């Protein structure tokens, strides 16, 4: 009998087994709902020091069974989970794994889980074990347990290099979003989903979640209600002339109604020069650090662009100060209505993910984050010390182990997926954090896209 591990434990593999090279990683599971069409798959992600694959060929699964110059081999797909032995195996020659590969993460996913309404709450006796291929002896075993409910993917464990040796890490972290979520987490290219059509049930929810109501997500501020600011700034002189010299008139703000003064289209995007933020991001800027939005407006950096006629203009400070006040009040009311540990965890987990988008949180970023938490009127619904404590906890987990830390952050986000009002508010906070230094870079945008995916939101609404 090999070493039995609990979640989070790490153990030496090659150091305690000198000369060990060829190992078999066996993964197994049982299906609780007999007769249902379950198809679980094991996969391996070959990762660099940054926790990402170097290329899509470093994703080892049934359609790409060999990688790392043949040192990692997937043995085949078991579509039933039947039997008392390993359901699927991955063979690894540790001596031949290229030095650029620092970690090998082993995952289990449910094929077409969302379409079938399946999740790991219906799976039992999951495990991952390491076997010496030459002696056919089990060296390490980690039983995954029954801590899963709505998750459709699991990072079961990993092998990683440490001081020239290989170690085993028992992870057992669940994801929603299936294989696609894991691929995004590890940097594997995922084909873009079709862009949802507006004014319909655009954002499909997993089958285990309550179905959305018609037009529930049809407008970025639908969950806040319509702000009562019709025809703000009408011919007041606040707006600079358009490129063709035409004066901007009849500008409308309020709720989602940002209307082009030239062609009256509502297909309008916003953002700092050079950045393509969707309309919903405006809420993020408003919810951002004190003076952030005003600074953009004062420098004529915050721009509206009509996607229909390409007209662009800068908003009025006066108009946006009032609109911002209303949105902040509505956000505060939302936090009061949904005040719970889950809501708090989702907000700070999202902030931690964006803050650590480049893999580290430098002291200046940390100071800005602390200031933001102290100054945010909305977050004062919660105990400020508790907010800071939870934020620091998520940051430390991300710094200690990126895979486990990200999994725990996304687990926290998944708990508010069924509350679309809070989910959308969390997405806006992500935009605010990303813009905290005045530059919303590509890594931060990518993290926000992943967060939107976990929250069941259309990222294109927030990032255009």
LUMBA-559449 format. One line per 5 residues: number of its first residue (from 1); their letters; for each residue x, y, z of C-alpha. Coordinates in steps of 0.5 Angstrom, whole numbers. Layout:
residues N
NUM = A = X:Y:Z | ... .
//
This chain:
residues 464
1 = XXXXX = 0:0:0 | 3:7:-2 | 2:13:2 | -5:16:3 | -5:23:2 .
6 = XXXXX = -11:28:4 | -13:35:0 | -7:40:0 | -2:35:2 | 5:34:-2 .
11 = XXXXX = 10:29:-2 | 17:27:-5 | 16:22:-11 | 23:21:-14 | 27:23:-7 .
16 = XXXXX = 24:17:-3 | 24:13:-9 | 31:13:-12 | 32:11:-20 | 24:12:-21 .
21 = XXXXX = 23:14:-28 | 17:11:-31 | 10:12:-27 | 3:11:-29 | -2:16:-26 .
26 = XXXXX = -8:12:-25 | -15:16:-24 | -22:13:-23 | -29:14:-21 | -36:11:-20 .
31 = XXXXX = -42:14:-23 | -48:14:-17 | -54:15:-22 | -54:8:-26 | -57:8:-33 .
36 = XXXXX = -55:16:-34 | -50:17:-40 | -44:19:-36 | -37:20:-40 | -32:22:-36 .
41 = XXXXX = -25:24:-38 | -18:25:-35 | -13:30:-38 | -6:32:-37 | -4:39:-38 .
46 = XXXXX = 4:40:-38 | 6:47:-35 | 11:52:-35 | 14:55:-29 | 8:61:-30 .
51 = XXXXX = 3:55:-29 | 1:56:-37 | 2:51:-43 | 7:53:-48 | 3:51:-53 .
56 = XXXXX = -4:47:-54 | 0:41:-56 | 2:41:-48 | -6:39:-47 | -6:31:-47 .
61 = XXXXX = -13:28:-48 | -16:23:-52 | -15:27:-58 | -8:29:-57 | -5:23:-53 .
66 = XXXXX = 2:24:-53 | 6:30:-51 | 13:32:-49 | 17:29:-54 | 13:22:-52 .
71 = XXXXX = 15:22:-45 | 7:23:-43 | 2:18:-46 | -5:18:-45 | -7:11:-45 .
76 = XXXXX = -15:11:-48 | -22:13:-46 | -26:9:-42 | -33:12:-43 | -37:8:-37 .
81 = XXXXX = -33:8:-31 | -35:1:-30 | -30:-4:-26 | -26:-4:-20 | -19:-1:-23 .
86 = XXXXX = -17:5:-26 | -22:8:-31 | -16:12:-35 | -9:12:-34 | -3:17:-36 .
91 = XXXXX = 4:14:-37 | 10:19:-36 | 17:18:-37 | 20:23:-31 | 27:23:-34 .
96 = XXXXX = 25:25:-41 | 20:30:-39 | 23:37:-42 | 26:42:-37 | 21:47:-39 .
101 = XXXXX = 16:43:-36 | 16:44:-29 | 9:42:-27 | 4:36:-30 | -3:37:-28 .
106 = XXXXX = -8:32:-28 | -16:33:-29 | -22:30:-29 | -28:33:-33 | -35:31:-35 .
111 = XXXXX = -36:31:-42 | -42:35:-44 | -44:36:-37 | -48:42:-38 | -52:40:-43 .
116 = XXXXX = -54:33:-39 | -55:37:-33 | -49:33:-30 | -44:35:-24 | -39:32:-19 .
121 = XXXXX = -44:31:-14 | -47:25:-18 | -40:22:-18 | -37:18:-12 | -30:14:-10 .
126 = XXXXX = -26:19:-15 | -18:18:-14 | -12:19:-17 | -6:15:-15 | 2:14:-18 .
131 = XXXXX = 4:7:-19 | 11:5:-21 | 11:2:-28 | 17:-3:-27 | 15:-6:-20 .
136 = XXXXX = 7:-5:-21 | 7:-2:-14 | 2:3:-12 | 7:9:-9 | 2:15:-7 .
141 = XXXXX = -6:15:-7 | -11:21:-6 | -18:20:-5 | -22:26:-8 | -28:25:-3 .
146 = XXXXX = -35:28:-3 | -34:35:-3 | -37:37:-10 | -44:39:-12 | -44:43:-18 .
151 = XXXXX = -37:43:-21 | -36:40:-28 | -29:39:-28 | -23:37:-22 | -16:39:-22 .
156 = XXXXX = -14:32:-18 | -7:33:-17 | 0:35:-20 | 7:33:-21 | 12:38:-20 .
161 = XXXXX = 19:39:-20 | 23:42:-13 | 30:42:-13 | 31:37:-18 | 26:32:-16 .
166 = XXXXX = 19:31:-17 | 14:32:-12 | 6:30:-12 | 1:35:-10 | -6:33:-8 .
171 = XXXXX = -10:39:-10 | -18:36:-11 | -20:43:-13 | -27:43:-17 | -29:48:-23 .
176 = XXXXX = -35:50:-26 | -35:51:-34 | -32:44:-35 | -26:42:-40 | -27:49:-43 .
181 = XXXXX = -26:53:-36 | -19:48:-35 | -17:50:-42 | -17:57:-40 | -14:57:-33 .
186 = XXXXX = -8:53:-36 | -7:58:-43 | -10:53:-48 | -14:56:-54 | -21:55:-53 .
191 = XXXXX = -25:57:-59 | -30:63:-58 | -37:61:-57 | -42:65:-62 | -44:72:-60 .
196 = XXXXX = -51:72:-56 | -56:76:-60 | -59:81:-56 | -66:82:-53 | -67:74:-52 .
201 = XXXXX = -65:69:-47 | -57:71:-49 | -53:68:-43 | -55:60:-43 | -54:58:-36 .
206 = XXXXX = -52:51:-34 | -58:46:-33 | -57:46:-26 | -59:53:-25 | -65:56:-25 .
211 = XXXXX = -67:58:-32 | -67:66:-34 | -73:70:-35 | -74:73:-41 | -70:79:-43 .
216 = XXXXX = -67:78:-36 | -60:80:-38 | -62:85:-44 | -59:91:-41 | -52:92:-37 .
221 = XXXXX = -56:96:-32 | -63:92:-32 | -61:89:-25 | -61:96:-22 | -67:99:-25 .
226 = XXXXX = -67:105:-30 | -64:111:-27 | -69:117:-28 | -64:121:-32 | -67:123:-38 .
231 = XXXXX = -64:127:-43 | -58:129:-39 | -54:135:-42 | -59:136:-48 | -55:142:-51 .
236 = XXXXX = -52:145:-45 | -45:146:-49 | -42:140:-44 | -40:136:-50 | -35:138:-55 .
241 = XXXXX = -36:138:-63 | -36:132:-67 | -31:131:-72 | -35:134:-77 | -37:140:-73 .
246 = XXXXX = -44:138:-71 | -46:140:-64 | -48:134:-60 | -55:135:-57 | -60:130:-54 .
251 = XXXXX = -55:126:-51 | -59:121:-46 | -56:117:-40 | -60:113:-35 | -60:106:-34 .
256 = XXXXX = -57:103:-41 | -60:109:-45 | -53:112:-48 | -56:114:-54 | -51:117:-60 .
261 = XXXXX = -53:124:-61 | -52:124:-69 | -56:117:-71 | -59:116:-64 | -57:109:-64 .
266 = XXXXX = -56:105:-57 | -50:101:-60 | -45:105:-56 | -38:103:-53 | -34:107:-48 .
271 = XXXXX = -27:107:-45 | -21:110:-45 | -17:112:-51 | -14:106:-54 | -19:101:-50 .
276 = XXXXX = -25:98:-52 | -29:97:-46 | -37:95:-46 | -42:100:-44 | -43:95:-37 .
281 = XXXXX = -36:97:-36 | -38:104:-34 | -41:102:-28 | -34:99:-26 | -31:105:-27 .
286 = XXXXX = -36:109:-23 | -35:104:-17 | -28:105:-18 | -23:109:-13 | -25:116:-11 .
291 = XXXXX = -24:121:-17 | -22:115:-22 | -28:117:-27 | -27:124:-26 | -20:124:-28 .
296 = XXXXX = -22:121:-34 | -27:125:-36 | -23:132:-34 | -18:129:-39 | -23:128:-44 .
301 = XXXXX = -20:121:-44 | -27:117:-43 | -30:117:-49 | -36:114:-52 | -36:111:-59 .
306 = XXXXX = -42:110:-63 | -41:103:-67 | -47:105:-72 | -44:111:-75 | -37:112:-71 .
311 = XXXXX = -39:118:-68 | -35:119:-61 | -35:124:-56 | -33:125:-48 | -39:126:-43 .
316 = XXXXX = -40:131:-38 | -37:131:-31 | -44:134:-29 | -48:129:-32 | -44:123:-30 .
321 = XXXXX = -43:125:-23 | -51:125:-22 | -51:118:-25 | -45:115:-22 | -48:117:-15 .
326 = XXXXX = -55:113:-17 | -51:107:-19 | -47:107:-13 | -53:108:-9 | -56:102:-12 .
331 = XXXXX = -50:98:-12 | -50:99:-4 | -57:97:-4 | -56:91:-8 | -50:89:-3 .
336 = XXXXX = -55:90:3 | -60:85:0 | -55:80:-2 | -51:81:4 | -48:74:6 .
341 = XXXXX = -41:71:6 | -42:68:-1 | -43:75:-4 | -37:78:0 | -32:72:-2 .
346 = XXXXX = -34:73:-9 | -32:80:-9 | -26:80:-6 | -24:73:-10 | -25:77:-16 .
351 = XXXXX = -21:83:-14 | -15:78:-12 | -15:75:-19 | -15:81:-23 | -10:84:-18 .
356 = XXXXX = -5:78:-19 | -7:78:-26 | 1:79:-28 | 3:73:-23 | 4:78:-17 .
361 = XXXXX = 1:84:-13 | 7:89:-12 | 7:94:-6 | 4:100:-10 | -2:95:-12 .
366 = XXXXX = -3:93:-5 | -4:100:-3 | -9:102:-8 | -13:96:-7 | -13:97:1 .
371 = XXXXX = -15:105:-1 | -20:102:-5 | -23:98:0 | -23:103:5 | -26:108:1 .
376 = XXXXX = -31:104:-3 | -38:106:0 | -41:100:-3 | -37:95:1 | -38:99:8 .
381 = XXXXX = -44:94:8 | -39:89:10 | -34:90:16 | -28:93:13 | -23:89:17 .
386 = XXXXX = -27:83:14 | -26:85:7 | -19:86:8 | -18:80:11 | -21:76:6 .
391 = XXXXX = -18:79:0 | -11:78:4 | -13:71:5 | -14:70:-3 | -8:73:-5 .
396 = XXXXX = -4:69:0 | -7:63:-3 | -5:65:-10 | 2:67:-8 | 3:60:-5 .
401 = XXXXX = 0:56:-10 | -3:59:-17 | -7:53:-19 | -10:52:-12 | -11:59:-11 .
406 = XXXXX = -15:60:-17 | -19:54:-16 | -21:57:-10 | -23:64:-13 | -27:61:-18 .
411 = XXXXX = -30:57:-13 | -32:63:-9 | -35:66:-16 | -39:60:-18 | -43:61:-11 .
416 = XXXXX = -46:67:-14 | -47:65:-21 | -55:64:-19 | -55:71:-17 | -54:75:-24 .
421 = XXXXX = -55:82:-20 | -49:80:-16 | -45:77:-21 | -46:83:-26 | -44:88:-20 .
426 = XXXXX = -38:83:-19 | -36:84:-26 | -36:91:-25 | -31:91:-19 | -26:87:-24 .
431 = XXXXX = -26:93:-29 | -25:98:-23 | -19:94:-20 | -16:93:-27 | -17:101:-28 .
436 = XXXXX = -14:103:-22 | -7:105:-24 | -11:108:-31 | -8:102:-35 | -13:96:-36 .
441 = XXXXX = -8:91:-40 | -9:85:-44 | -7:80:-38 | -13:84:-33 | -18:84:-39 .
446 = XXXXX = -16:76:-40 | -18:75:-33 | -24:79:-33 | -26:75:-39 | -25:68:-35 .
451 = XXXXX = -29:71:-29 | -35:73:-33 | -35:66:-36 | -35:63:-29 | -41:68:-27 .
456 = XXXXX = -45:66:-33 | -44:73:-36 | -43:75:-43 | -36:78:-43 | -37:82:-50 .
461 = XXXX = -42:86:-46 | -36:88:-41 | -30:88:-46 | -32:90:-53 .
//
